[in-house]
Amino acid sequence: MSNLTDPAVAADLVAGVAEQSDIVADGLGLMAFGMGTVFTFLVILIFATIIMSTLVNKFFPEAPPAPAKAKTQGQGVDPQLLNVLAAAVKEHRARQK
């Protein structure tokens, strides 16, 4: 108990607590600086992306899509190919039985 009443020990304890609070304050300041730096970079990145996409769309517009060809009755599947496929399916089913 005499150790706690010694003024030198008490001064060391107070200095240690003050030193720890300084370290915590420095850590919080460093954290705030780092988060602020990242936030600033991300804001700059957003604006740069917006500006670049605007410029690309202005100088290189998208070409209009080509009209799709309409299928007519004559453009179906080749009848010979249909016969070959039907024979292959028939052969496969015969082997499964």
N, C-alpha and C positions, 0 to 999 in steps of 0.2 A: 504494500500500500504506500510505502514511503516513496516508491518510484514514481507514482502518479502525482504526488504533491511536489515533486522536484520541478522548479521553474524551467530548467533546461530541457527536461523530457516533455513538458507541456508545450514549450516553444517548438520542439521538433515535431510533435504531433500536429500542431496548428500549421506548421510549414509544409508538412506532408500532405495534409488535406488541401491546402491552398495550391500545392504543386499538382495534385491530382485534378483539381477543378480547372487549372490552367490547361492541362493536357486534354481534358474533356472538351473545353471550349475551343482549343485548337483543332481537335478532331471534328467538332461540329462545323467550324468555319471551313475546314478543308472539304468536308462533305457537301456543304452548301455551294462552295465554289465549283466542285466537280459536277454536281447536278445542274448548276446554272450553265456551265460550259456545254454539257450534253444537250440541255434544253435549247440553248441558243443555236447549236449546230443543227438540231432537228428542225427548228423553225426556218433556218436558212435553207436547209435541204428541201423543205416543202415548197418554199417560194421558188427555188431554182427549178424544181420539177414542174411546177405550174408554168413558169416562163418558157422552159424548154418544150413542153407539150404544145403550148400556144404557138411557138415559132415553127415547130415541125408541122402542125396542122395548117399554118398559114402558107408556108413555102412548099410543102409537099402534101397537098390534099389527097385524100383517098380517091382512087379511081372508082367510078360508078360500077356496080356489079354487072357482069355480062348477063344478058337475058338467057334464061334457061331454055334449052331446046324442048319443044313439046314432043312427046312421044306419039307416034301415029301407030295405027294398027300394023303396018308393014314392018315396023322396027322391033318386033318382038324377038324372042329367042329362036334360034335356028331349029327347024323341025328335026333335023338329023341329030342335033345335040340332045333334044328332048327324048328321042328314041333311045339313044345310048344311055342316058341317065335312067330312063324307065327300065331298061334291061339290067343295068347295074343294081338298081333297087330290088328288082325281082330276084336276081341271083343272090343278093345278100339275105333276103328274107327266106329264100329256099334253104340256104346254109344254116340259118338260125333254128330251123325246125328239126 
